[in-house]
């Protein structure tokens, strides 16, 4: 009798935990940079900070060419501003940055054979910065855990001036099918959140545009509810 009662009590505790557990949340400080996959998004002043471009960041007049910039930063005022900008760069590199992509816009489905959440999305070629070993996030490129498989390929030609469409594929390993099912059932509110530190900025020459691309170090990838920031999975 006592043994049966003990098993019943244990079951009452286990069942709510398995299906109604309270999830942790991602806490983003106000000082963090948060980027989203919006067309035409500009990364504010971060490229100028990373390049220590005093004239552009502070809007110094009559300081447009490389030669003018070189001699301006040698002035006492230029040296003062350069030292200030170096501190800002250090702050940016030591702060967490975040990139959010809504999942409902993309094909997202759990693959029973590979035990991975397969995510497929695409961007125009002129909006991509494709580098080996980096996941392209349309303006930001980051490294991820090698167990996350990332690949891309060119799609059909869109137009003479626009170029190809780039199809991108992410395969995120999730062994627990119940977690994957929760994600699929809440797909309208789900998002990928990449947490990383900015390491560099690189200029990419596209067919019709030139863009500043932020380069991040290794990113932690979260699958979250975009409204509550509850974590369903992280890697």
ABEGO torsion letter per residue (X at the ends): XAAAAAAAAAAAAAAAAAAABBBBBBBBBAABBBBBBBBGBBAEAAAAAAAGBAAAAAGBBGBABAAAAAAAAABAAAAAAAAAAAAAAAAAAABBBBBBBBAAABBBBBBAAAGBBBBBBBBBAAABBBBBGBBBAGGBBBBBBAABBBBBBBBBBABAAAEBBBBBBBBBBBABAAAAAAAAAAAAABBBBBBBBBABBBBBBBAABBBBBBBBBBBBBBBBBAAAGBBABBX
